[in-house]
Every structure is written in C-alpha cells, then in structure tokens.
Amino acid sequence: MPAESSRALVDSFGGEYARYRATAEGALAQVRDDAFFATLDPTANSIAVLVKHVGGNLRSRFTDFLDSDGEKSWRDRDNEFVADGQERKRLMDEIWQPGWAAVEQTVATLCDADLVRSVTIRGKPLSVAEALCRSVAHTATHVGQIVLLAKHAAGPAWQTLSIARGESATYNRNPTRERRP
C-alpha cells in the first residue's frame, strides 16, 4: 500500500473523533456550572455524568488498545453514571481530557493495515475497524445528548454548532464544516 494511503481510513476515524470532540466542547463552552450538573428529571443523565461516561469509556477502550481488552478492570462504569459532586474543572481535566488523549494517541499510531487486526471488548473479539465504528457511534450518541442538554440550558443564548436555520444556501457555497477540525 502506498505510504500516502496507508492511513486514509484511520485518518477518517481520527477526523470523526476530532469533529465530535469539537462539537461537544463547543456545547460545553456554552454551559454554566449549574446547568452542567442539572438533570431534566430524577432518572436523566446530567452533562457532568455524560462527560464522566464518555471520558471513562474512551480511556478504557483506547488504553493499550491493540493488546488488552477494551473493558479495563480498573474502569468503574457504574460510577460514571453517579453525580458525585466532583467539580467541573476536575471532571474535565481528570476524566474528559485523558479519555480523548487516549483516542488521539492510539489513532495516531494506527495504520490502515491495523484495521483488520483483532481486539477484544468484554471478551468479544472485533476487528479494529469494528471497534472504531462502535466507538465513534457510541461517542456520537453521547455528544448528541450533551449538545441537546447544553442547548436546552442555554436557551435563546445558544450559538449553533452546525448550520443555522435559514442559512443552508449560504453554507453550501462554502461548506467549511465538512472539513476536519
């Protein structure tokens, strides 16, 4: 495989992770601390809980990605869904950022030939490509939840993270959001 194309698919995965991270962080930047911890009802997840879960999931899946099960013994998944009074900055610095760093570091080391290698998640073998697809979809689901909750909390002050209503024709003349962040 030519060197310039040996990372084409892996770079596509990396680009999607970067896009979802940028979207989530654009939403998080618009959220006050009180809204960060708020829930819509007693059984709903807060943005803080989603941050814990996404960060914990990514760190578990992408630490030692090719050589150990993606569900690490040190991960406490159930605790990710508990609002335990941690400060926002601490959640971002100690859970969110390390999760994304694990993804970025791992994807930077992969090549397209790795996509057919096998990894395990909870003992189930998957190709690297399958594991990446699952992870991108899982991450996108929770980023969508973060955006929805952030938009709800911001109300009329919300700054759109996508194409604004009524602006499709203008956007289509210069589709900047189709490029990687």
Secondary structure, DSSP 8 states (H G I E B T S, - for coil): --GGGTTHHHHHHHHHHHHHHHHHHHHHTT--HHHHH--SSTTS--HHHHHHHHHHHHHHHHTTTTTS-SS-TT--HHHHTS-----HHHHIIIIIHHHHHHHHHHHHH--GGGGGSEEEETTEEEEHHHHHHHHHHHHHHHHHHHHHHHHHHHGGG---SS--TT-HHHHHHS-GGGS--
